[in-house]
Amino acid sequence: MQDAQIERRKMVTLPREEFEAILERAAERGAQTYVNLPGLLRKNYWLSEDGMRAGGIYVWESKARAEAFYTAEWKQVVTRQYGVAPEIVYLLSPVMVDNTAGRIVTDGA
């Protein structure tokens, strides 16, 4: 089964432009870290429409792979970088529509 994991970071209130700049820098600086990461199928950076929340959406091949990545050290780095500890929520994703690959991935497929 595909395990989708959503990680949200609560950040201080700043003007939207500042949030966008922070998110852009984070994506530029951190995105390379996730290329070819074992078990990670996809990572999306996100910013809420109101500009008040930002974070990442990770899709892992298994929950075990996600848990292996989210070490105490990783959580400390994120907390230092953003000033707040990451909030991690695990979601099961039994069906994924992947339009970039032109396929539907289901549990067990």
Helices and strands as residue ranges (DSSP letters): E 3-10, H 16-34, E 40-47, E 53-60, H 63-69, H 72-82, E 87-92, E 95-98, E 103-106
